Amino acid sequence: MRLIVMLLLLLFIAGGVVLGALNADLVGYDLAFARVQVPKGAALLAMLAVGWILGGLTAWLGVTTRHRREVRRHAKTQGAKASKTS
């Protein structure tokens, strides 16, 4: 299994190198307080990483929020059962 993951990782790294080499033109970004010029490949890779991180953060927040709500609901029902038996 590790061999397959390593080969897949190397394949994506090679694809990234090729993508970066084929898109070596500079792209300008005006950020209102600074003007930045980066290669297209670096901009694509940076936006991919930002999207991956934001997507993971969104999924994590959704899962933890739902988990907390279920724990709260479970604690409330346990408290109601305990008060009925007393």
Chimera marker file (.cmm) of the C-alpha trace (Angstrom):
<marker_set name="trace">
<marker id="1" x="0.000" y="0.000" z="0.000" r="1" g="1" b="0" radius="0.5"/>
<marker id="2" x="2.814" y="2.428" z="0.842" r="1" g="1" b="0" radius="0.5"/>
<marker id="3" x="4.432" y="1.766" z="-2.522" r="1" g="1" b="0" radius="0.5"/>
<marker id="4" x="1.235" y="2.723" z="-4.329" r="1" g="1" b="0" radius="0.5"/>
<marker id="5" x="0.920" y="5.917" z="-2.275" r="1" g="1" b="0" radius="0.5"/>
<marker id="6" x="4.563" y="6.823" z="-2.923" r="1" g="1" b="0" radius="0.5"/>
<marker id="7" x="4.178" y="6.225" z="-6.659" r="1" g="1" b="0" radius="0.5"/>
<marker id="8" x="0.998" y="8.287" z="-6.737" r="1" g="1" b="0" radius="0.5"/>
<marker id="9" x="2.733" y="11.077" z="-4.830" r="1" g="1" b="0" radius="0.5"/>
<marker id="10" x="5.675" y="11.036" z="-7.252" r="1" g="1" b="0" radius="0.5"/>
<marker id="11" x="3.249" y="11.120" z="-10.173" r="1" g="1" b="0" radius="0.5"/>
<marker id="12" x="1.544" y="14.243" z="-8.803" r="1" g="1" b="0" radius="0.5"/>
<marker id="13" x="4.892" y="15.886" z="-8.050" r="1" g="1" b="0" radius="0.5"/>
<marker id="14" x="6.032" y="15.222" z="-11.611" r="1" g="1" b="0" radius="0.5"/>
<marker id="15" x="2.735" y="16.624" z="-12.896" r="1" g="1" b="0" radius="0.5"/>
<marker id="16" x="3.236" y="19.748" z="-10.785" r="1" g="1" b="0" radius="0.5"/>
<marker id="17" x="6.754" y="20.229" z="-12.126" r="1" g="1" b="0" radius="0.5"/>
<marker id="18" x="5.515" y="19.886" z="-15.706" r="1" g="1" b="0" radius="0.5"/>
<marker id="19" x="2.605" y="22.261" z="-15.026" r="1" g="1" b="0" radius="0.5"/>
<marker id="20" x="4.971" y="24.802" z="-13.503" r="1" g="1" b="0" radius="0.5"/>
<marker id="21" x="7.426" y="24.512" z="-16.396" r="1" g="1" b="0" radius="0.5"/>
<marker id="22" x="4.729" y="24.924" z="-19.035" r="1" g="1" b="0" radius="0.5"/>
<marker id="23" x="3.219" y="27.944" z="-17.262" r="1" g="1" b="0" radius="0.5"/>
<marker id="24" x="6.319" y="29.966" z="-16.501" r="1" g="1" b="0" radius="0.5"/>
<marker id="25" x="4.795" y="33.299" z="-17.577" r="1" g="1" b="0" radius="0.5"/>
<marker id="26" x="4.447" y="35.918" z="-14.872" r="1" g="1" b="0" radius="0.5"/>
<marker id="27" x="0.989" y="36.917" z="-13.687" r="1" g="1" b="0" radius="0.5"/>
<marker id="28" x="0.437" y="40.211" z="-11.868" r="1" g="1" b="0" radius="0.5"/>
<marker id="29" x="-1.867" y="40.527" z="-8.872" r="1" g="1" b="0" radius="0.5"/>
<marker id="30" x="-2.910" y="43.840" z="-7.364" r="1" g="1" b="0" radius="0.5"/>
<marker id="31" x="-3.704" y="43.301" z="-3.672" r="1" g="1" b="0" radius="0.5"/>
<marker id="32" x="-4.651" y="46.972" z="-3.038" r="1" g="1" b="0" radius="0.5"/>
<marker id="33" x="-1.638" y="47.419" z="-0.738" r="1" g="1" b="0" radius="0.5"/>
<marker id="34" x="0.964" y="45.636" z="-2.880" r="1" g="1" b="0" radius="0.5"/>
<marker id="35" x="1.472" y="44.477" z="-6.420" r="1" g="1" b="0" radius="0.5"/>
<marker id="36" x="2.848" y="40.949" z="-6.816" r="1" g="1" b="0" radius="0.5"/>
<marker id="37" x="4.064" y="39.127" z="-9.901" r="1" g="1" b="0" radius="0.5"/>
<marker id="38" x="4.371" y="35.348" z="-9.649" r="1" g="1" b="0" radius="0.5"/>
<marker id="39" x="4.645" y="32.552" z="-12.217" r="1" g="1" b="0" radius="0.5"/>
<marker id="40" x="1.330" y="31.019" z="-13.324" r="1" g="1" b="0" radius="0.5"/>
<marker id="41" x="2.311" y="27.603" z="-12.017" r="1" g="1" b="0" radius="0.5"/>
<marker id="42" x="3.053" y="28.976" z="-8.547" r="1" g="1" b="0" radius="0.5"/>
<marker id="43" x="-0.235" y="30.875" z="-8.512" r="1" g="1" b="0" radius="0.5"/>
<marker id="44" x="-2.158" y="27.752" z="-9.524" r="1" g="1" b="0" radius="0.5"/>
<marker id="45" x="-0.383" y="25.670" z="-6.887" r="1" g="1" b="0" radius="0.5"/>
<marker id="46" x="-0.963" y="28.289" z="-4.191" r="1" g="1" b="0" radius="0.5"/>
<marker id="47" x="-4.678" y="28.554" z="-4.983" r="1" g="1" b="0" radius="0.5"/>
<marker id="48" x="-4.972" y="24.757" z="-5.022" r="1" g="1" b="0" radius="0.5"/>
<marker id="49" x="-3.386" y="24.621" z="-1.571" r="1" g="1" b="0" radius="0.5"/>
<marker id="50" x="-5.626" y="27.424" z="-0.269" r="1" g="1" b="0" radius="0.5"/>
<marker id="51" x="-8.723" y="25.648" z="-1.614" r="1" g="1" b="0" radius="0.5"/>
<marker id="52" x="-7.619" y="22.344" z="-0.096" r="1" g="1" b="0" radius="0.5"/>
<marker id="53" x="-7.029" y="23.956" z="3.306" r="1" g="1" b="0" radius="0.5"/>
<marker id="54" x="-10.314" y="25.908" z="3.256" r="1" g="1" b="0" radius="0.5"/>
<marker id="55" x="-12.262" y="22.824" z="2.151" r="1" g="1" b="0" radius="0.5"/>
<marker id="56" x="-10.707" y="20.734" z="4.913" r="1" g="1" b="0" radius="0.5"/>
<marker id="57" x="-11.405" y="23.435" z="7.478" r="1" g="1" b="0" radius="0.5"/>
<marker id="58" x="-15.028" y="23.681" z="6.353" r="1" g="1" b="0" radius="0.5"/>
<marker id="59" x="-15.492" y="19.906" z="6.551" r="1" g="1" b="0" radius="0.5"/>
<marker id="60" x="-13.842" y="19.769" z="9.977" r="1" g="1" b="0" radius="0.5"/>
<marker id="61" x="-16.015" y="22.580" z="11.336" r="1" g="1" b="0" radius="0.5"/>
<marker id="62" x="-19.158" y="20.893" z="10.018" r="1" g="1" b="0" radius="0.5"/>
<marker id="63" x="-18.282" y="17.575" z="11.636" r="1" g="1" b="0" radius="0.5"/>
<marker id="64" x="-17.268" y="19.055" z="14.990" r="1" g="1" b="0" radius="0.5"/>
<marker id="65" x="-20.367" y="21.255" z="15.144" r="1" g="1" b="0" radius="0.5"/>
<marker id="66" x="-22.630" y="18.287" z="14.471" r="1" g="1" b="0" radius="0.5"/>
<marker id="67" x="-20.709" y="16.168" z="17.011" r="1" g="1" b="0" radius="0.5"/>
<marker id="68" x="-21.043" y="18.825" z="19.722" r="1" g="1" b="0" radius="0.5"/>
<marker id="69" x="-24.759" y="19.165" z="19.018" r="1" g="1" b="0" radius="0.5"/>
<marker id="70" x="-25.230" y="15.384" z="19.337" r="1" g="1" b="0" radius="0.5"/>
<marker id="71" x="-23.224" y="15.266" z="22.577" r="1" g="1" b="0" radius="0.5"/>
<marker id="72" x="-25.324" y="18.099" z="24.008" r="1" g="1" b="0" radius="0.5"/>
<marker id="73" x="-28.547" y="16.360" z="22.944" r="1" g="1" b="0" radius="0.5"/>
<marker id="74" x="-27.355" y="13.070" z="24.444" r="1" g="1" b="0" radius="0.5"/>
<marker id="75" x="-26.404" y="14.755" z="27.734" r="1" g="1" b="0" radius="0.5"/>
<marker id="76" x="-29.806" y="16.458" z="27.868" r="1" g="1" b="0" radius="0.5"/>
<marker id="77" x="-31.669" y="13.156" z="27.366" r="1" g="1" b="0" radius="0.5"/>
<marker id="78" x="-29.480" y="11.446" z="29.978" r="1" g="1" b="0" radius="0.5"/>
<marker id="79" x="-30.216" y="14.279" z="32.411" r="1" g="1" b="0" radius="0.5"/>
<marker id="80" x="-33.956" y="13.960" z="31.739" r="1" g="1" b="0" radius="0.5"/>
<marker id="81" x="-33.833" y="10.195" z="32.323" r="1" g="1" b="0" radius="0.5"/>
<marker id="82" x="-31.883" y="10.665" z="35.573" r="1" g="1" b="0" radius="0.5"/>
<marker id="83" x="-34.390" y="13.202" z="36.901" r="1" g="1" b="0" radius="0.5"/>
<marker id="84" x="-37.331" y="10.890" z="36.078" r="1" g="1" b="0" radius="0.5"/>
<marker id="85" x="-35.815" y="7.967" z="37.983" r="1" g="1" b="0" radius="0.5"/>
<marker id="86" x="-35.018" y="10.039" z="41.104" r="1" g="1" b="0" radius="0.5"/>
<link id1="1" id2="2" r="1" g="1" b="0" radius="0.2"/>
<link id1="2" id2="3" r="1" g="1" b="0" radius="0.2"/>
<link id1="3" id2="4" r="1" g="1" b="0" radius="0.2"/>
<link id1="4" id2="5" r="1" g="1" b="0" radius="0.2"/>
<link id1="5" id2="6" r="1" g="1" b="0" radius="0.2"/>
<link id1="6" id2="7" r="1" g="1" b="0" radius="0.2"/>
<link id1="7" id2="8" r="1" g="1" b="0" radius="0.2"/>
<link id1="8" id2="9" r="1" g="1" b="0" radius="0.2"/>
<link id1="9" id2="10" r="1" g="1" b="0" radius="0.2"/>
<link id1="10" id2="11" r="1" g="1" b="0" radius="0.2"/>
<link id1="11" id2="12" r="1" g="1" b="0" radius="0.2"/>
<link id1="12" id2="13" r="1" g="1" b="0" radius="0.2"/>
<link id1="13" id2="14" r="1" g="1" b="0" radius="0.2"/>
<link id1="14" id2="15" r="1" g="1" b="0" radius="0.2"/>
<link id1="15" id2="16" r="1" g="1" b="0" radius="0.2"/>
<link id1="16" id2="17" r="1" g="1" b="0" radius="0.2"/>
<link id1="17" id2="18" r="1" g="1" b="0" radius="0.2"/>
<link id1="18" id2="19" r="1" g="1" b="0" radius="0.2"/>
<link id1="19" id2="20" r="1" g="1" b="0" radius="0.2"/>
<link id1="20" id2="21" r="1" g="1" b="0" radius="0.2"/>
<link id1="21" id2="22" r="1" g="1" b="0" radius="0.2"/>
<link id1="22" id2="23" r="1" g="1" b="0" radius="0.2"/>
<link id1="23" id2="24" r="1" g="1" b="0" radius="0.2"/>
<link id1="24" id2="25" r="1" g="1" b="0" radius="0.2"/>
<link id1="25" id2="26" r="1" g="1" b="0" radius="0.2"/>
<link id1="26" id2="27" r="1" g="1" b="0" radius="0.2"/>
<link id1="27" id2="28" r="1" g="1" b="0" radius="0.2"/>
<link id1="28" id2="29" r="1" g="1" b="0" radius="0.2"/>
<link id1="29" id2="30" r="1" g="1" b="0" radius="0.2"/>
<link id1="30" id2="31" r="1" g="1" b="0" radius="0.2"/>
<link id1="31" id2="32" r="1" g="1" b="0" radius="0.2"/>
<link id1="32" id2="33" r="1" g="1" b="0" radius="0.2"/>
<link id1="33" id2="34" r="1" g="1" b="0" radius="0.2"/>
<link id1="34" id2="35" r="1" g="1" b="0" radius="0.2"/>
<link id1="35" id2="36" r="1" g="1" b="0" radius="0.2"/>
<link id1="36" id2="37" r="1" g="1" b="0" radius="0.2"/>
<link id1="37" id2="38" r="1" g="1" b="0" radius="0.2"/>
<link id1="38" id2="39" r="1" g="1" b="0" radius="0.2"/>
<link id1="39" id2="40" r="1" g="1" b="0" radius="0.2"/>
<link id1="40" id2="41" r="1" g="1" b="0" radius="0.2"/>
<link id1="41" id2="42" r="1" g="1" b="0" radius="0.2"/>
<link id1="42" id2="43" r="1" g="1" b="0" radius="0.2"/>
<link id1="43" id2="44" r="1" g="1" b="0" radius="0.2"/>
<link id1="44" id2="45" r="1" g="1" b="0" radius="0.2"/>
<link id1="45" id2="46" r="1" g="1" b="0" radius="0.2"/>
<link id1="46" id2="47" r="1" g="1" b="0" radius="0.2"/>
<link id1="47" id2="48" r="1" g="1" b="0" radius="0.2"/>
<link id1="48" id2="49" r="1" g="1" b="0" radius="0.2"/>
<link id1="49" id2="50" r="1" g="1" b="0" radius="0.2"/>
<link id1="50" id2="51" r="1" g="1" b="0" radius="0.2"/>
<link id1="51" id2="52" r="1" g="1" b="0" radius="0.2"/>
<link id1="52" id2="53" r="1" g="1" b="0" radius="0.2"/>
<link id1="53" id2="54" r="1" g="1" b="0" radius="0.2"/>
<link id1="54" id2="55" r="1" g="1" b="0" radius="0.2"/>
<link id1="55" id2="56" r="1" g="1" b="0" radius="0.2"/>
<link id1="56" id2="57" r="1" g="1" b="0" radius="0.2"/>
<link id1="57" id2="58" r="1" g="1" b="0" radius="0.2"/>
<link id1="58" id2="59" r="1" g="1" b="0" radius="0.2"/>
<link id1="59" id2="60" r="1" g="1" b="0" radius="0.2"/>
<link id1="60" id2="61" r="1" g="1" b="0" radius="0.2"/>
<link id1="61" id2="62" r="1" g="1" b="0" radius="0.2"/>
<link id1="62" id2="63" r="1" g="1" b="0" radius="0.2"/>
<link id1="63" id2="64" r="1" g="1" b="0" radius="0.2"/>
<link id1="64" id2="65" r="1" g="1" b="0" radius="0.2"/>
<link id1="65" id2="66" r="1" g="1" b="0" radius="0.2"/>
<link id1="66" id2="67" r="1" g="1" b="0" radius="0.2"/>
<link id1="67" id2="68" r="1" g="1" b="0" radius="0.2"/>
<link id1="68" id2="69" r="1" g="1" b="0" radius="0.2"/>
<link id1="69" id2="70" r="1" g="1" b="0" radius="0.2"/>
<link id1="70" id2="71" r="1" g="1" b="0" radius="0.2"/>
<link id1="71" id2="72" r="1" g="1" b="0" radius="0.2"/>
<link id1="72" id2="73" r="1" g="1" b="0" radius="0.2"/>
<link id1="73" id2="74" r="1" g="1" b="0" radius="0.2"/>
<link id1="74" id2="75" r="1" g="1" b="0" radius="0.2"/>
<link id1="75" id2="76" r="1" g="1" b="0" radius="0.2"/>
<link id1="76" id2="77" r="1" g="1" b="0" radius="0.2"/>
<link id1="77" id2="78" r="1" g="1" b="0" radius="0.2"/>
<link id1="78" id2="79" r="1" g="1" b="0" radius="0.2"/>
<link id1="79" id2="80" r="1" g="1" b="0" radius="0.2"/>
<link id1="80" id2="81" r="1" g="1" b="0" radius="0.2"/>
<link id1="81" id2="82" r="1" g="1" b="0" radius="0.2"/>
<link id1="82" id2="83" r="1" g="1" b="0" radius="0.2"/>
<link id1="83" id2="84" r="1" g="1" b="0" radius="0.2"/>
<link id1="84" id2="85" r="1" g="1" b="0" radius="0.2"/>
<link id1="85" id2="86" r="1" g="1" b="0" radius="0.2"/>
</marker_set>
